[in-house]
């Protein structure tokens, strides 16, 4: 299979990424242990129209990797960002704390429900059983997101400072399609390597990596490096435009460290493969590379990159990912790796075989050999370097 010379116009229509998903295929609880989730393995495309796939378990991922490969994982930690509060008249309010608001110490952008009833100056009493009274104030609104700017204690200027308060008063913000909540979600909806607080949703592909599986992967000679992308509004906000040619997503905060850049360069120089664990790791690596002319460099700050069919990857060669919502930006990203029609055919097979979908569901492994040739990273020579090991964005 090769990338078409002329892009398929359907790839730029949101309706092309729709599919029917029975409600019973939406996972409500995770499997135990973590690595017991099912794994759909996307093999290189054959000559026929049928998708090529094998059906294993997440535990088998270790055998799909090679010594010298590098896994890039997202070490963000999910905040207990969902708060229950009451308006001055007694009405219930739900807040989802998203990100710091620039220019105000302790001010945070929050999604609110019902937002229309919240006005500047409203003081909300946060409700949490057995906890002392906590009052927050609505300072204004953000037209671009429909959110509200809420004043927390001034010392809560960043996620690390706000997290203790959220642990005291908040709850893990499970996605709305998960209707079964349990105290175990506080641990189970975090990756085993979650370290840096700031996300409002988990990088869910990483939920399959148990301590035992990570140890087995390392023993195989596979490296593990971390990036940070705090999963925010852009991941779960619905796309509202049919024409995807001008699609823009909410920016996300990332940190690509010098150590990660060095690990990626060393992997590529030794002939290893750079494997992203989850679409958040893809966005972190690719967005930063595109900011620097297609080369991965250290970077900390907001990024905004739409990845859809026709995109040439600069860094990422393979991907472990979950099964995503219809008409979502994540579906566009995975389609860029293997093609939209092929991805939807694999999703149909997964539904028929009763795979579990979304955050607590099963996983898909896309090996570098299964990626469209036109989407794979190219190698170009660095100035004065005859080895040609610099990672480039390609054509």
N, C-alpha and C positions, 0 to 999 in steps of 0.2 A: 504494500500500500504506500502511495506517495502523496504528498500534499498537492492538491490541485493547483494548476497555474493560475486559475481565476477563482477567487474565493466564492463559495456557495452563498448567494444572497440570503438564503434561509438562516445562515449562521448569525446574521445581524438582526434577526427578529426574535423578540422575547418569546413569542408563542411557540417557536420551534423547540423550546426547552421545557415544554410541558409534558407530563406523563401522568397516567392514572395510577394512584397508589392506594390499595386497600388499607383502611384504618388499622386493621389487625397487623399490618407489617411495620407499624411505627412502634419501636421498642419503648416500653414503659419502665423497665428496670434493666440494669446491666447484668451480664452473665458473670458468674464466678467460677474460677479465678478470671482475672482480666484477660489472660491470654487464651481463654477458651472460646472467645468469639470466633465466628466463622470468617474465612478469608477467601474472597474471590480473586483469583490470580489471573491477570490479563496477560495472555501470551502474545507473542508477535503475530500479526495478522497473517492468515493463510490466503490461499488463492480464492476460496469461496466466499460467499456473502455472510455466512454465519460467524459470529464473534468467537474467537478462540479463548477459552478460559478453563481453568482448573479450580477445584473446590477443596480448600484446605482449612486450617485453623490458624489463628494469629500466632500460635506457638511455632508454626512452621515457617514463619517469616525468617527466622535465623538461617534456615537452609536455603532461602532464596538470595541471601546476601553472600558477598565474597570477602575474603580477607583483603584489607586495604580500602574497603568501602567506608564512607563517612555518613553517619546519620546526623541530620540537623534537626534538633527538637526545640520546641518553644517552651521556655521555662516560666511563662507567665502563670500567676496564681489568680484564681477567680475570687473576687471579693464577695462577701455576703451583702450584695448591693441592693437587695429588695427590702424596702422599708414599708411598714404599715403606719399610717398617721391619721389624725383627725383634724378637720377644718374647724375654724372658730364656732361654727354652728353645729358641730357634731358629726358632720358627714365624713364617711371613710375616704381615705386617699391612699393610693399606692404609689410609691416612688421607686424608680430604678436609677440608681446613681451611676452616671456614665463616665464623666471625666472632669478634671479641674477646669474652672472657667477662668480665662486669663484676666488679670487685672484686679482680682478680688481675693484677698486672703481667706481661705475657707469656703469660697463659693464654688459650687459644682453644678454642672449641667445634668439635669435629671429628666427622664421621661416620667410623666405623671398621668394618673388616671383617677378621676376625670380631670383632664387638664383645663378644660374651658371654665371650670369653676374656681380656678386658682388665679388670683390677681396679685400684683405687686403690693407688698405690705402684709399679706396674709401670713399669720403665724400658725404653724402646724405643730401639733403635739405628737411626737413619735410614740407609737404604742409597742411595748415589749413587756411581757409578763415578768414581774418581779424586779424590773429595772427602774432606777430613778428617772424623774421627768426629764425629757429632752425636747426643747423647743427649737425649731428651725424656721427660717423666714423666707418667703418667696420674694426675690429681688426683681425679677423680670422674666422675659421670655426670649426664646431663640427662634426666629421665624424659619430658619433653614432646617431645623429638626422638629419643630413643634414642641420642643422641650421647655422646661422651666429652670431658671437659674435660682438655686437655693443656697442660702447662707447657713453653713455649719459653723461650729466653733472655729475662730480664726486660725488656730494652730493646725487645723486639718487641711494643710495646703497641698499635700500630695497623697498618693495612694497609701504609702507606708505610714503616714501620720493618721490617715482616716481609718485604716483597717481595724485598729483596736475598737473604735466606736462601732463600726459595722459588725464586728464579731459580737459585740454586746447587744446590739439592737436589731441587726439585720438577718436575712436568710439568703441562702444560696439561690441565685436567680435561674432556676431550671427553665428551659424553653417552654412556651405555652402548650406545646403538643404533648408534653409529659404531664400526665394527670395524677400519677402516683408519687407522692413525696414521702421521704423517710429520713430519719436523722442520719442515716449512713451516707446520704448525699453530700454532707459536708466534707467527707473524705473521698467518696467514690466519684464525685464530679470534679476531682482534681487529678492531674497527672502525678505520677510518683516522683517527678523531679520538679514540680511546681515550686518556685522560689521567690519570684518577684511579683508582689501584688499589683493588680491594676486592671484585670479583665472582668468583663461582665458575662462572658460565656467561655466555656472550656475549649481548648484546642483538642477536639474530641478524638482524633486519630491516635493521639498519645495515650488515651485512656486504656488502650489495649496492651501497653507495654508494662508488664508486671516487673517487679524486682528480679524475679527468676529469669524472665525472658531477656531483660537488659543484661544480666550477668552472662547468659548463654551467648548473646550477641557479641559482647566484648571478648569472651573467651574464643570466639571464632576469628578474632583479629579485626573486627569492625570497630572503627572509632565512633565516638559520640560527642558532638559539639552542640552548644546551646546558642540560640538567638532569643530575643524577647520581642514579642508583638502582643500588645495588650488588646485582646479581642474586644471590639466596641460596636458602635451602632451600625457600621457599614456591613458587618457580617450577617446580621439578621434582619435588617430593614428590607422590606420588599422592593424589588425593582418596579418602577411605575411607568417606564417608557417602553413602547414596543420597538422603537428604533434604537438599536444598541450601538450605533456608530458614534454617538456622542455621549455615551454612558459615563457618568461620573459617580464615584462612591465617596462616602464619608472617610476622611483621613484617619489613619491609625498611627499610634506611637510605636516606634521600633528602636531596638538597640542591636546593632551588628558590631561586635567588639573586634579589636585587632586580633585577639586569639582565634576567633572564628574565621576571620579572613585568612589567617596563616594556616589554619587547619584545612580549609577548602583548597588553598593553593598547594599544600603538601599532598593532599589526596589526589588532585588532578595530575600533579607532577609525577606521582608514582603509578599512575594508570588506574587509580581507584575511581569509584563512582560516587557522586554526591546525591544522597537520597534525602528527600524532605519527608519528615513525619508530620503530615497534615498540611492543609492549604495555607494555614497561617505562616508556617515556615517558608512555604513557597513565596508568599507575598512579601515576607520580610527580605529574603535574599534577592528576589527579582526586582522589587521596588528600589532597593538601595543600589543594586547594580545599574539600573536604568538612570538613576540620578548621577552616575559617574561614567557615563558613556559606554555602558555595558560591562564595566569591570567592577567587581566586588571590592569595596573599600570600607573602612570603619565609618560608622554613621550612627548618630543618635538624634531622634526627632520624628516629626510627623512625615508620613509618606502617603501617597495616593496613586495606585496603579490598577487599571482594569486589565485583566488577562482574559482573553477570549480567543476563539479560533483564528488562526493567522499569526498568533504571537510566536516569536522565536525566543526560546528560553536562553538566558545568559549563564545561569549557574546550575539550576536543578536538572538532574538527569532521570530520576525516578521518584515515585511518590507512594506513600501509604496514606490512604484517605478513607473516610467513612462514606456512606451513601447519603446524598444531599437532597434538599427540598427541590421540588419542581420550580422552574423559572427563577432560580437563585444565581447570584454572582459566582458561587462556588461551583455550580454546574457548568458555567461558562469556562471557568478555569480548568477543570478536568477535561472538558471537551477540547481545549487548546492542546492538550497532551496527546489525546488519542482519536480525536474527531467526534463531532456531535452525534452522527448517526450510529457510530460504533458504540459510543457510550450509552445511548438510549437502548440499543439492542442488548447490551450487557445488563442494564437495569431491568429490562423486561425478563431476562433470564434469572436475575436475582429474585425478582418478585415471584416468578413461577416456582423457584426452588425455596421459597419462604425464608429468604434472608431478612434480617431485622434492620430497619432503616433509622437514620438520623443519629442524634447524639449518643444514645446508649446502645446503638445498633452494631452491626457487623462492619467489616472493613473490606477494602479493595486494595490490591497491590499491583501497581503499574511499574514493571521493570523497565530499565532504560531501553531494552531491546523492543519493548512494546510501544514506545513513543513514536509518533509520526516523524519520519526523517526530517521533514521541513521544520519541525518544532525543536529538534535537539540542539543543545549548545554547540557552537563551533569553537574551534581553537584558532587563535591568530597569534602571530609572533609579537612578543613584546619588543620594544626598541632595543636593539643590541643583544637580543636573546635568541640564539639559533634554534632553541628547543621548541619554540612556539607554544608555550604553556599558559599564556595569559588567556583568561576567559573572555570571550567576546560575545556581543549580542547577535552578530551575524546579520544576514540580509533579511 
